[in-house]
Amino acid sequence: MAELQDVWALAAKEKFLAVVSTVRPDGSVQASLVNAGPAAHPVTGADMVGFVTYGKVKQANLRERPRIALTFRSGWEWFTVEGAAEIIGPDDPAEGVDAERLRLLLREIFTGAGGQHDDWGAYDATMREQRRAAVLVTPERVYSN
């Protein structure tokens, strides 16, 4: 099995862009593009894959069916990370994660996926206004070509 460090080396070449796939209620696959990168679980410290999201589709799918796959690519090289997803956000509270810890977690995920910001106050305000949530994936299977 490939290692997460290999995934991050490849992901960095393409600004940590990943196709994330979830399962709809009818069993079909819903896919979208996100920036995702290394993240530590805010309670356990475990190595995770993290991304920030808002809206209803991915979150609704993951609440009912918390299985997810993220595929990172650069040229013809690729890695897929599969695992269980945990949502932590204003509509999905987690024990041990208060509003301040969530604010910091969203920043950590953003910077872990290569993001930079000139005005963290504005970033935090946008995250609150849009009710953005962290999605943390426990990497259970990591594979490539």
C-alpha positions in Angstrom: 0.0 0.0 0.0 1.2 3.5 -0.8 2.0 5.9 2.0 0.4 9.3 2.6 3.8 11.0 2.3 3.8 9.8 -1.4 0.3 11.2 -1.9 1.4 14.6 -0.5 4.5 14.8 -2.7 2.3 14.2 -5.8 -0.5 16.4 -4.6 1.8 19.4 -4.0 2.6 19.4 -7.8 -1.1 20.2 -8.6 -2.0 22.6 -5.7 -3.5 19.7 -3.7 -6.4 19.4 -6.1 -8.4 16.1 -5.6 -11.5 14.6 -7.1 -13.7 13.6 -4.2 -16.3 11.0 -4.7 -19.3 10.3 -2.4 -22.3 8.1 -2.8 -25.8 9.5 -3.5 -29.0 7.9 -2.0 -29.6 6.0 -5.3 -26.1 4.5 -5.2 -24.7 6.6 -8.0 -21.4 8.5 -7.5 -21.3 12.2 -6.9 -17.9 13.7 -7.7 -16.4 17.2 -7.3 -13.1 19.0 -7.2 -11.6 20.1 -3.8 -8.3 21.2 -2.3 -7.4 18.5 0.2 -4.3 17.8 2.2 -2.7 16.5 5.4 -4.6 17.2 8.6 -4.4 16.1 12.2 -7.6 15.1 13.9 -8.4 17.9 16.4 -9.1 15.5 19.3 -6.9 12.4 18.6 -4.1 13.9 16.6 -4.3 11.0 14.1 -3.0 11.6 10.6 -6.0 12.4 8.3 -6.8 13.8 4.9 -8.8 17.0 5.2 -10.8 19.4 3.1 -13.2 22.2 3.8 -16.7 22.2 2.3 -20.1 23.8 2.4 -23.4 23.3 0.8 -25.7 20.3 1.0 -24.7 17.6 -1.5 -21.4 16.2 -0.1 -22.3 16.7 3.5 -25.7 15.0 3.0 -24.1 12.1 1.3 -21.4 11.8 3.9 -23.9 12.0 6.8 -25.8 9.0 5.5 -23.0 7.1 3.9 -19.6 8.2 5.4 -17.4 6.5 2.8 -15.3 8.6 0.5 -12.6 8.4 -2.1 -10.2 11.2 -3.0 -8.0 11.0 -6.1 -5.0 13.2 -6.6 -3.2 13.3 -9.9 -0.3 14.9 -11.7 0.2 14.0 -15.3 -0.4 10.3 -15.6 0.6 9.6 -11.9 -2.2 9.4 -9.4 -3.1 8.2 -5.9 -6.5 7.4 -4.4 -7.2 7.6 -0.7 -10.3 5.7 0.5 -11.8 5.8 4.0 -14.4 6.9 6.5 -15.3 10.5 6.6 -16.1 12.6 9.6 -17.7 16.0 9.3 -17.0 18.7 11.9 -18.7 22.0 11.6 -21.4 24.3 12.8 -24.1 21.8 11.8 -22.1 18.8 12.7 -20.6 19.4 16.2 -17.9 17.0 17.5 -17.1 16.3 21.1 -14.0 18.2 22.1 -14.2 20.7 19.3 -15.6 24.1 20.3 -16.0 27.1 18.0 -12.5 28.3 18.5 -11.0 24.8 17.8 -13.2 24.6 14.6 -11.9 28.0 13.5 -8.3 26.8 13.9 -9.0 23.5 12.3 -10.4 25.1 9.1 -7.3 27.2 8.9 -5.1 24.1 9.4 -6.8 22.2 6.7 -6.6 25.2 4.3 -2.9 25.7 4.8 -2.3 21.9 4.8 -3.7 21.9 1.3 -1.3 24.7 0.2 -3.6 27.6 0.9 -2.4 31.0 1.9 -4.3 34.1 3.1 -3.5 37.7 3.6 -6.4 38.4 5.9 -7.2 35.6 8.3 -10.0 37.6 9.9 -11.8 37.8 6.6 -11.1 34.1 6.0 -12.6 33.2 9.4 -15.7 35.5 8.8 -16.3 33.7 5.4 -16.1 30.3 7.0 -18.6 31.3 9.7 -21.0 33.0 7.2 -21.0 30.1 4.8 -21.2 27.5 7.6 -18.2 25.7 6.2 -17.2 22.4 7.7 -14.1 20.3 7.9 -14.2 16.8 6.4 -11.6 14.5 7.9 -10.9 11.2 6.2 -9.3 8.2 8.0 -7.1 6.8 5.3 -7.9 3.1 5.2 -6.7 2.3 1.7 -4.1 4.3 -0.3 -3.3 3.0 -3.8 -1.9 4.0 -7.2 -1.2 2.8 -10.7 
